[in-house]
Amino acid sequence: MLMFRELEFKMAKSSTSDAQALFRSLRSAYAATPTNLKIIDLYVVYAITTAVIQVVYMGIVGSFPFNSFLAGVLSCLGTAVLAVCLRIQVNKENKEFKDLPPERAFADFVLCNLVLHLVVMNFLG
Amino acid sequence: MAPDHGSFGLGALICALMLICPAASIRPISDAHRSAALELFVPVDGLFPSLEETYHALRTFLILGVGETSEINRATCPVVLEKLKSPSSSPKGFYDALRVNSILGCQIGSETLEDVASQLRDLIKGADSLMDFYYSVIGLLHVKGQGVSAVLSDAQGVFHSIKALSQSDGRWRFDSNNAESSTHAAGIALEALAGVVSLADGEVDQSKIGIVKHDIVKLFDSIKSYDDGTLYFHEKHIDGSEYEGPLATTASVVRGVASFAAVVSGKLNIPGDKIFGIAKFLLTIGVPGISKDFFNQIDSLSYIENNRISIPLILSLPSTVLSLTTKDQLKVEVTTVFGSAAPPLTVNLVQTSTSEVKNTPTVENQELQFDQENNIHYLDIVPLKIDIGKYTLKFEISLHDPENLNIYATGGRMQYLVFLTGYVKVDNPQIGVLDTDGESSASLVKLDFSKLDKVSLVANHLQKMRLSFQLVTPLGHTFKPHQVYIKLRHEGRVEHIFQLESSARQYKIQLDFLALLEQIYYLSGRYEIELAIGDAAMENSFLHILGHIDLTLPDPPEKVSRPPPQSVDRYSRFGPKQEILHIFRTPEKRPPKELSFTFLGFTLLPLGGFLIGLLTLGVNLKGFPSSSLPALSSILFHAGIAATLLLYGLFWLKFDLFTTLKLLGLLGVFLVFTGHRTLSYLASTSTKTKTN
């Protein structure tokens, strides 16, 4: 029985260390990504965080002007989605969009964002 | 007749509508006119708005014999004098001033008047339109009336010139250029021709006068009439801007014809009936409300009063409702249009007729007696044994002196509507409740209307209520009034009205409650019984509460209709209504302001985190283009995006979608342009570095 216990302990330790190793390898791999992709990832994180804060607020006070809540949340989610699309198109390792110049992708991103925010502002009320 | 305000045509229409049956009584000019004149013509500090209106007022006052002219004299004479002395006066100016002066009698030197006379003579020589002739000739006539000699040297020529404007149908044109003829112009022309004849130094050619007399007869052929026998003149073509109503046109013709008849020898061939019809037209206007209409009416009636063709005699009834109870007399007045005495004559009641009661004899050929003191013809109607009702009386005037027939017009047979009223007796009134099987006369109760007893009846739905009575006139005949109703009122609210049937001798009604159940909504309870009898010829029309009846009715079945909602008291319907309390949706609970602002702060935190993250990543602006044109494009591009975001902010705060889209369109074009520039520059630099 003691051996069983020791095995368990060893397995737990190894799983923790496995998780740590995994985490470390992910971090180092991530550091290799180009800066512009990191900027876009940061932007996505920012947008999602803002959306989460709005949901928490709604959870506290109730959804009375529901249109305003939706406008706010969908603005954040929409811009996050557009940023993800931009990341896909700008990523040099992505073979599908090899021929698309990144400036063109950025122009699309700006245009779509402007349209999204026009609709959001109309819906804000 | 009702006074006439506004369009005279409306008054004439009212006349026509009211007189489809025999004539309402026309009255001669009376004190009502005199007091109305004082109210209509009111000078401001002795002055009227124009000399024309001054003349209207003064002439009306003169004819009716009312009004104080001293103040008008003081204020208006200077105006008149100025007008006469002014060198640039038009013919109309002289005409207005001179005719006002003829009534006021201002102190005007004979030199001024002679000067005016010579100016007028020159104007006549050079005149070519009808109005110029008219103003100058009548002006000269007034000058002559003031004592200054005014003789028209070429009277024949002037007569001929005026006559030349006449048409074959008796009308006149205003000048030789205008092809339209007008009846109003005919009146003016005739007055001018009369003036020419009186101003002429010799005889005017009689043949020409004969032709004009013939024209007048033709003019009278175009006279129009209403159903009640009134006659008037009106234009054939009505020009919008210069519309003169029938009154003004008729007045103009009357003045012209009367003036002409006064200066020529021999009679005009116009039947007296036509003058009578015109006088009737002028009198049925009543008291006009407009000063110009009032003047036209009074002025033309004054010409009719003293005209040389025939003077109408007006028969009027001071009262058209005669009572048998007070033994009234039928009174009739015969006067001229201004109420002056008529020559000796007799009034004959030719016929009375009624459409209603057939069995009373109509009266024929009764001569009215004359009361010299009050100037009234009267007749006692009680001995004639006429029953109450509505009658049409026909009168005829016969003059004592046969020579007067040439001077006066009596108007033939005249019809008037008269009401004879009296006391109607209710005979043998009986009310009671009957069983279905038949008469049970024991329960019939005799009513007595003189006493105020109320009957109390009780019935159920299987019984009937019966009411009967006879109506008797003062002469003992059966009377059929206009309204005979019985009203049952349930507890002061729901009312039912029933009409009584009349047989040859009596009125009766039998209310069968079984048949009426649905009509009275199956409502049991106390019903108040009211009897209403009324007629214009009844002096004692009444609405009596006979008593009440307690009805016991079965319960209403399912489908019976409810009684209609009773209207509330008549006057409270116009009062304030019940206040409506609106129930609004309770507003949603909002969070406290502090919480909201805290979370606003929390929302901005990720932005801060984003900026810090960017700095951590080592973001720089090295890629920003340095050469001027691309740099400018980039700056403008970023500025454009900032402006768009600002526009969105304003859109949220105040703009509407249309304005925003308009501005967004402009900004979008700008952004596309600058963005394309910037991004293509960046793309080209990046390919350059790649290839390099």
Contacts between the chains, C-beta under 8 A, distances in Angstrom:
chain1	res1	chain2	res2	distance
A	35	B	617	5.9
A	35	B	618	7.2
A	35	B	619	7.4
A	38	B	617	5.5
A	39	B	614	6.6
A	39	B	617	6.4
A	39	B	619	6.6
A	42	B	610	6.0
A	42	B	613	4.5
A	42	B	614	6.7
A	42	B	617	7.1
A	43	B	610	6.7
A	45	B	610	7.9
A	45	B	613	8.0
A	46	B	606	4.8
A	46	B	607	6.8
A	46	B	609	6.6
A	46	B	610	4.0
A	46	B	613	7.8
A	49	B	606	4.1
A	49	B	609	7.3
A	50	B	603	5.8
A	50	B	606	4.9
A	50	B	607	7.7
A	53	B	599	7.0
A	53	B	602	5.2
A	53	B	603	5.4
A	53	B	605	7.8
A	53	B	606	7.1
A	54	B	603	6.8
A	57	B	599	4.5
A	57	B	602	7.8
A	60	B	591	7.4
A	60	B	595	7.3
A	61	B	590	7.8
A	61	B	591	3.9
A	61	B	595	6.9
A	61	B	596	7.7
A	62	B	588	7.9
A	62	B	589	7.5
A	62	B	591	7.9
A	64	B	588	4.4
A	64	B	589	7.6
A	64	B	590	6.8
A	101	B	683	5.3
A	103	B	679	4.0
A	103	B	680	7.4
A	103	B	682	5.5
A	103	B	683	4.6
A	103	B	686	7.9
A	104	B	679	7.4
A	104	B	683	7.9
A	106	B	679	6.9
A	107	B	675	6.0
A	107	B	676	7.8
A	107	B	679	5.6
A	110	B	641	6.9
A	110	B	675	7.1
A	114	B	641	7.8
A	114	B	644	5.9
A	114	B	668	7.9
A	114	B	671	8.0
A	117	B	645	7.5
A	117	B	648	5.7
A	118	B	648	6.6
A	118	B	651	7.8
A	118	B	660	7.6
A	118	B	664	6.9
A	121	B	648	4.6
A	121	B	649	8.0
A	121	B	651	5.2
A	121	B	652	5.1
A	122	B	651	7.4
A	122	B	657	6.4
A	124	B	652	5.6
